[in-house]
Amino acid sequence: MRRILVTGASGATGGAVLQALAGRDVTVRAMLRTEGGPVPGADETVRADFDDPAALDAALADVDAAYLVTPSSARAAERQLRFLDAARAAGVGQVAILSQLAAATDSPVRFLRWHAQVERYAAEHGPAHTILRPNLFLQGTLAFAGLIRATGGFGAPIGDAAVSAVDVRDIGEAAATVLTTDGHLGRRYDLTGPEAITHTRLAAALSAATGREVRFADVPPESFAEQLRGALPDWQIEGLLEDYAHYRRGEAAGVSTAVPELTGHPARGVDEFARDHADAFRG
Ligand SMILES: NC(=O)c1ccc[n+]([C@@H]2O[C@H](COP(=O)([O-])OP(=O)(O)OC[C@H]3O[C@@H](n4cnc5c(N)ncnc54)[C@H](OP(=O)(O)O)[C@@H]3O)[C@@H](O)[C@H]2O)c1
């Protein structure tokens, strides 16, 4: 039976991939960075750090396909390149690489440059792969949940710009399809929600789902950075500001049909996301 390695198994998209693979006719191996108990949806677990080449080799033994995600740290590209080298050496037939919508080597957004570097390396050196380029995650809004519970509102430097934010569950299902069906090698898919939404629209969806008014305020980049200071390292705050400037310029508003095509159902929208996560915002 086809064996699929899922990296980032304790994370947002890795967890969604595991969930989407459950019930499919494959053996699922979850990769964990640290010691952990059984992972829901996994048949096997393996412990490996992206910085430990020997552990990666062991994790990739007898693997037919893999889902690759790393946190968006300054070392993301280095870690992903190491994983791609190890996968190629292990004879893995396909790696589904989690990238980001609009990845480009000349982007002013560092995360988009790092993702583009990985995409280019995979194109030039292999292994055979599929690129998944999601837009902003709707689940990213959960980072504001504490603030919304405490103050009834949240802010971001995005103005009235619309973003076709995607539900992480759809990323998981799209990845599961490309890893378990034919015809996806060498392909690249933009993964978006069904429409581009403003943060004001997001706040309205949260208000309707929670039964309490949730306000959104456009805030200057400096105050947004100040809110995050201490909670995140400086480079990550700077990267997020670049991301938000990119959203504000309207560069992440395009809607793709890849999610419905890969999953067989319409992409989940902001109202469904808000309904399914209302408790987190209600407290
Ligand atoms: N957030 C967005 O809106 C957005 C949009 C588009 C693209 N993206 C891309 O999505 C990616 C992040 O995906 P995600 O949200 O699924 O990540 P995540 O929830 O932060 O999960 C990261 C996973 O990687 C594991 N990990 C961390 N360091 C590791 C290491 N050294 N070795 C092995 N495993 C390690 C973590 O394990 P532990 O639990 O043990 O730490 C965790 O399972 C980034 O590349 C980002 O650029 C994000």
The ligand as an SDF file (V2000), in Angstrom:
LIG
                    3D

 48 52  0  0  0  0  0  0  0  0999 V2000
   -0.7100   31.4250    7.9190 N   0  0  0  0  0  0  0  0  0  0  0  0
   -1.0570   31.7550    6.6670 C   0  0  0  0  0  0  0  0  0  0  0  0
   -2.0120   32.5160    6.4540 O   0  0  0  0  0  0  0  0  0  0  0  0
   -0.3000   31.1560    5.5130 C   0  0  0  0  0  0  0  0  0  0  0  0
   -0.7180   31.4130    4.2040 C   0  0  0  0  0  0  0  0  0  0  0  0
   -0.0380   30.8140    3.1280 C   0  0  0  0  0  0  0  0  0  0  0  0
    1.0520   29.9740    3.3760 C   0  0  0  0  0  0  0  0  0  0  0  0
    1.4430   29.7590    4.6780 N   0  0  0  0  0  0  0  0  0  0  0  0
    2.5920   28.8780    4.9130 C   0  0  0  0  0  0  0  0  0  0  0  0
    2.1730   27.8160    5.7470 O   0  0  0  0  0  0  0  0  0  0  0  0
    3.3210   27.2950    6.4140 C   0  0  0  0  0  0  0  0  0  0  0  0
    2.9730   27.0200    7.8570 C   0  0  0  0  0  0  0  0  0  0  0  0
    2.0260   25.9750    7.8620 O   0  0  0  0  0  0  0  0  0  0  0  0
    1.2290   25.5660    9.1780 P   0  0  0  0  0  0  0  0  0  0  0  0
    0.3570   26.7170    9.5820 O   0  0  0  0  0  0  0  0  0  0  0  0
    0.6080   24.2320    8.9470 O   0  0  0  0  0  0  0  0  0  0  0  0
    2.4140   25.4780   10.2350 O   0  0  0  0  0  0  0  0  0  0  0  0
    2.3250   25.3060   11.8190 P   0  0  0  0  0  0  0  0  0  0  0  0
    0.8960   25.1390   12.2690 O   0  0  0  0  0  0  0  0  0  0  0  0
    3.1320   26.3960   12.4090 O   0  0  0  0  0  0  0  0  0  0  0  0
    3.0390   23.9150   12.0430 O   0  0  0  0  0  0  0  0  0  0  0  0
    4.4060   23.7710   11.8530 C   0  0  0  0  0  0  0  0  0  0  0  0
    4.7390   22.3040   12.0630 C   0  0  0  0  0  0  0  0  0  0  0  0
    6.1370   22.1240   11.8070 O   0  0  0  0  0  0  0  0  0  0  0  0
    6.6890   21.4290   12.9190 C   0  0  0  0  0  0  0  0  0  0  0  0
    8.0750   21.8340   13.0960 N   0  0  0  0  0  0  0  0  0  0  0  0
    8.5480   23.0170   13.5600 C   0  0  0  0  0  0  0  0  0  0  0  0
    9.8820   23.0340   13.5650 N   0  0  0  0  0  0  0  0  0  0  0  0
   10.2800   21.8130   13.1160 C   0  0  0  0  0  0  0  0  0  0  0  0
   11.5340   21.2080   12.9220 C   0  0  0  0  0  0  0  0  0  0  0  0
   12.6880   21.8580   13.1710 N   0  0  0  0  0  0  0  0  0  0  0  0
   11.5710   19.9170   12.4770 N   0  0  0  0  0  0  0  0  0  0  0  0
   10.4290   19.2450   12.2290 C   0  0  0  0  0  0  0  0  0  0  0  0
    9.1970   19.7760   12.3730 N   0  0  0  0  0  0  0  0  0  0  0  0
    9.1270   21.0420   12.8140 C   0  0  0  0  0  0  0  0  0  0  0  0
    5.8480   21.8410   14.0950 C   0  0  0  0  0  0  0  0  0  0  0  0
    6.0240   20.9090   15.1400 O   0  0  0  0  0  0  0  0  0  0  0  0
    5.8930   21.3430   16.6970 P   0  0  0  0  0  0  0  0  0  0  0  0
    4.4160   21.3420   16.9730 O   0  0  0  0  0  0  0  0  0  0  0  0
    6.6270   20.2820   17.3980 O   0  0  0  0  0  0  0  0  0  0  0  0
    6.5110   22.6990   16.8140 O   0  0  0  0  0  0  0  0  0  0  0  0
    4.4580   21.8300   13.4710 C   0  0  0  0  0  0  0  0  0  0  0  0
    3.9350   20.5230   13.4050 O   0  0  0  0  0  0  0  0  0  0  0  0
    4.4440   28.3070    6.2040 C   0  0  0  0  0  0  0  0  0  0  0  0
    5.3130   27.8420    5.2010 O   0  0  0  0  0  0  0  0  0  0  0  0
    3.7040   29.5440    5.7030 C   0  0  0  0  0  0  0  0  0  0  0  0
    4.4990   30.3720    4.9040 O   0  0  0  0  0  0  0  0  0  0  0  0
    0.7950   30.3150    5.7370 C   0  0  0  0  0  0  0  0  0  0  0  0
  1  2  1  0
  2  3  2  0
  2  4  1  0
  4  5  1  0
  4 48  2  0
  5  6  2  0
  6  7  1  0
  7  8  2  0
  8  9  1  0
  8 48  1  0
  9 10  1  0
  9 46  1  0
 10 11  1  0
 11 12  1  0
 11 44  1  0
 12 13  1  0
 13 14  1  0
 14 15  2  0
 14 16  1  0
 14 17  1  0
 17 18  1  0
 18 19  2  0
 18 20  1  0
 18 21  1  0
 21 22  1  0
 22 23  1  0
 23 24  1  0
 23 42  1  0
 24 25  1  0
 25 26  1  0
 25 36  1  0
 26 27  1  0
 26 35  1  0
 27 28  2  0
 28 29  1  0
 29 30  1  0
 29 35  2  0
 30 31  1  0
 30 32  2  0
 32 33  1  0
 33 34  2  0
 34 35  1  0
 36 37  1  0
 36 42  1  0
 37 38  1  0
 38 39  2  0
 38 40  1  0
 38 41  1  0
 42 43  1  0
 44 45  1  0
 44 46  1  0
 46 47  1  0
M  CHG  2   8   1  16  -1
M  END
$$$$
